[in-house]
Amino acid sequence: MPPVSQARMKLLEAMLEAMWERSYAAISVDAICERAGVRKGSFYHFFPSKCALAVAALEHKWQTEASTCLDEMFGSGLPPLERLSRVVDHWYEKARASQLEHGRVLGCPYFSIACETAGVEPELAAMARKILDGFQDRLERTLAEARDRGDLVLDDPAATAACLFSLLEGASTQARIHDDPERVRHLAPAIGGLLGIDFPPVTPATA
């Protein structure tokens, strides 16, 4: 049994991993506790329900990793179109990394959780949407900057960002369904068509 100071964090990490690898509905409190190495009584000391743990786990992910990841992808050190290219590279590398680590492509955890829990666990679905909306907002701001620089001709950066985000999430889901990261890499031509530019291709994996 880990110390109390570590038990809560272990539960958060176990929940995140289990939701990503399997699904929210497929996980029981007992399974989460076993995975975390935490007693069931300690679980209920920290969280009143599985849903409360899942919401806290996503919030923790957003504060400690997801927002930092967005800052790295969308940092202003590069021109906006290069940042967009880096986003697709990152999406592809995440698909490959999950396949290597877990034995299969797992796709976007936030998208999967939002789809599964919409209308069933509203609080959890809302937390997942917050993270997804944060990503789409960064896309919109990057597209608007590219338009203002004269790099793109866009009437509505918000609508274009929504389409681009749909492409990314759709490719990520297809990569999970087919266990094939190349479904993400092949996004580049579609994005180029959407933006009306020659979008740089993603470098294929060598290993």
C-alpha positions as CSV (number, residue, x, y, z in Angstrom):
1,M,0.0,0.0,0.0
2,P,1.6,3.3,-1.0
3,P,1.8,6.2,1.4
4,V,-1.3,8.5,1.5
5,S,0.6,11.2,-0.3
6,Q,1.2,8.8,-3.2
7,A,-2.1,6.8,-3.2
8,R,-4.2,9.5,-4.8
9,M,-1.6,10.1,-7.6
10,K,-1.5,6.4,-8.2
11,L,-5.2,6.2,-8.6
12,L,-5.2,9.1,-11.0
13,E,-2.5,7.5,-13.2
14,A,-4.2,4.1,-13.1
15,M,-7.5,5.6,-14.2
16,L,-6.0,7.5,-17.1
17,E,-4.1,4.5,-18.3
18,A,-7.1,2.1,-18.0
19,M,-9.5,4.5,-19.8
20,W,-7.1,4.9,-22.6
21,E,-6.2,1.3,-23.0
22,R,-9.8,-0.1,-22.6
23,S,-12.7,2.2,-21.9
24,Y,-14.4,4.1,-19.1
25,A,-17.3,1.6,-18.9
26,A,-15.0,-1.5,-18.9
27,I,-13.2,-0.4,-15.7
28,S,-14.4,-1.3,-12.2
29,V,-13.3,0.4,-9.0
30,D,-11.8,-2.9,-7.9
31,A,-9.7,-3.1,-11.1
32,I,-8.5,0.5,-10.7
33,C,-7.5,-0.2,-7.1
34,E,-5.7,-3.4,-8.1
35,R,-3.9,-1.5,-10.9
36,A,-2.9,1.3,-8.6
37,G,-1.9,-0.9,-5.7
38,V,-4.4,1.0,-3.5
39,R,-7.0,-0.4,-1.1
40,K,-10.6,0.1,-2.0
41,G,-11.2,2.0,1.3
42,S,-8.5,4.4,0.4
43,F,-10.2,4.9,-3.0
44,Y,-13.4,6.1,-1.3
45,H,-11.3,8.3,1.0
46,F,-10.2,10.3,-2.0
47,F,-13.1,10.0,-4.4
48,P,-16.9,9.4,-3.9
49,S,-17.2,7.5,-7.2
50,K,-15.5,6.2,-10.3
51,C,-16.7,9.2,-12.3
52,A,-15.2,11.6,-9.7
53,L,-11.9,9.9,-10.1
54,A,-12.1,10.0,-13.9
55,V,-12.9,13.7,-13.9
56,A,-10.0,14.4,-11.5
57,A,-7.7,12.3,-13.6
58,L,-8.5,14.3,-16.8
59,E,-8.1,17.5,-14.9
60,H,-4.7,16.4,-13.6
61,K,-3.7,15.3,-17.2
62,W,-4.8,18.8,-18.5
63,Q,-2.8,20.7,-15.8
64,T,0.4,18.6,-15.9
65,E,0.7,17.4,-19.4
66,A,-1.9,18.3,-22.0
67,S,-1.6,22.1,-21.7
68,T,2.2,21.8,-21.7
69,C,2.0,19.6,-24.8
70,L,-0.1,22.3,-26.5
71,D,2.4,25.0,-25.5
72,E,5.2,22.9,-27.1
73,M,3.3,22.3,-30.3
74,F,1.9,25.8,-30.7
75,G,4.8,27.8,-29.2
76,S,5.3,31.1,-31.1
77,G,9.0,30.4,-31.9
78,L,8.1,29.1,-35.3
79,P,5.9,30.5,-38.1
80,P,2.3,29.4,-37.9
81,L,2.4,27.0,-40.9
82,E,5.5,25.3,-39.4
83,R,3.6,24.9,-36.1
84,L,0.7,23.2,-37.9
85,S,3.2,20.8,-39.6
86,R,4.6,20.1,-36.2
87,V,1.1,19.3,-34.9
88,V,0.7,16.5,-37.5
89,D,4.2,15.2,-36.8
90,H,3.3,15.0,-33.1
91,W,0.0,13.3,-33.8
92,Y,1.8,10.7,-35.9
93,E,4.5,10.1,-33.3
94,K,2.0,9.7,-30.5
95,A,0.2,7.0,-32.6
96,R,3.5,5.2,-33.2
97,A,4.5,5.5,-29.5
98,S,1.3,4.0,-28.2
99,Q,1.6,1.1,-30.6
100,L,5.2,0.4,-29.4
101,E,4.3,0.8,-25.7
102,H,0.9,-0.8,-25.6
103,G,1.1,-3.2,-28.5
104,R,-1.6,-1.3,-30.5
105,V,-2.5,2.2,-31.5
106,L,-4.8,3.8,-28.9
107,G,-5.8,7.0,-30.6
108,C,-6.7,10.2,-28.7
109,P,-7.8,9.4,-25.1
110,Y,-9.9,12.6,-24.8
111,F,-11.8,12.1,-28.0
112,S,-12.5,8.4,-27.0
113,I,-13.7,9.4,-23.5
114,A,-15.8,12.3,-24.8
115,C,-17.6,10.0,-27.3
116,E,-18.2,7.3,-24.8
117,T,-19.5,9.4,-21.9
118,A,-21.5,12.1,-23.8
119,G,-25.1,11.8,-22.4
120,V,-24.0,9.2,-19.9
121,E,-21.5,10.9,-17.6
122,P,-22.0,14.6,-18.3
123,E,-19.3,15.9,-15.9
124,L,-16.7,13.6,-17.4
125,A,-17.7,14.3,-21.0
126,A,-17.5,18.1,-20.2
127,M,-14.0,17.7,-18.8
128,A,-12.9,15.8,-22.0
129,R,-14.5,18.5,-24.2
130,K,-12.6,21.2,-22.3
131,I,-9.3,19.6,-23.3
132,L,-10.5,19.1,-26.9
133,D,-11.8,22.6,-27.2
134,G,-8.4,23.9,-25.9
135,F,-6.7,22.2,-28.7
136,Q,-9.1,23.4,-31.3
137,D,-8.8,27.0,-30.0
138,R,-5.0,26.8,-30.5
139,L,-5.6,25.6,-34.1
140,E,-7.9,28.5,-34.7
141,R,-5.4,31.1,-33.3
142,T,-2.6,29.6,-35.4
143,L,-4.7,29.7,-38.6
144,A,-5.8,33.3,-37.8
145,E,-2.1,34.3,-37.4
146,A,-1.2,32.6,-40.7
147,R,-4.0,34.5,-42.4
148,D,-2.9,37.8,-40.9
149,R,0.6,37.2,-42.1
150,G,-0.6,36.5,-45.6
151,D,0.4,32.8,-45.5
152,L,-3.2,31.6,-46.0
153,V,-6.3,32.9,-47.6
154,L,-9.1,32.2,-45.1
155,D,-12.6,33.7,-44.6
156,D,-13.3,31.9,-41.3
157,P,-10.4,30.6,-39.2
158,A,-12.8,29.1,-36.7
159,A,-14.6,27.0,-39.3
160,T,-11.4,25.9,-40.8
161,A,-10.0,25.0,-37.4
162,A,-13.1,22.9,-36.8
163,C,-12.6,21.0,-40.1
164,L,-8.9,20.5,-39.4
165,F,-9.6,19.2,-35.9
166,S,-12.1,16.8,-37.4
167,L,-9.5,15.5,-39.8
168,L,-7.0,15.0,-37.0
169,E,-9.4,13.2,-34.7
170,G,-10.9,11.2,-37.5
171,A,-7.4,10.0,-38.6
172,S,-6.5,9.2,-35.0
173,T,-9.6,7.1,-34.6
174,Q,-9.0,5.3,-37.9
175,A,-5.5,4.6,-36.8
176,R,-6.9,3.0,-33.6
177,I,-9.5,1.0,-35.5
178,H,-7.0,-0.4,-38.0
179,D,-4.0,-0.4,-35.6
180,D,-2.1,1.6,-38.2
181,P,-0.2,4.9,-37.5
182,E,0.1,5.5,-41.2
183,R,-3.5,6.6,-41.2
184,V,-2.3,9.7,-39.4
185,R,0.7,10.3,-41.6
186,H,-1.4,10.3,-44.7
187,L,-3.3,13.4,-43.4
188,A,-0.8,15.9,-44.9
189,P,-2.3,16.0,-48.4
190,A,-5.9,16.4,-47.1
191,I,-4.7,19.3,-44.9
192,G,-3.0,20.9,-47.8
193,G,-6.2,20.6,-49.8
194,L,-8.2,22.1,-47.0
195,L,-5.8,25.1,-46.6
196,G,-5.0,25.5,-50.3
197,I,-1.3,25.1,-49.9
198,D,1.4,22.5,-50.4
199,F,1.5,21.0,-46.8
200,P,4.8,19.3,-45.9
201,P,4.4,15.5,-45.7
202,V,5.1,13.7,-42.4
203,T,8.3,11.7,-42.5
204,P,7.5,7.9,-42.4
205,A,8.8,5.8,-39.6
206,T,12.1,4.0,-40.1
207,A,11.7,1.6,-37.2
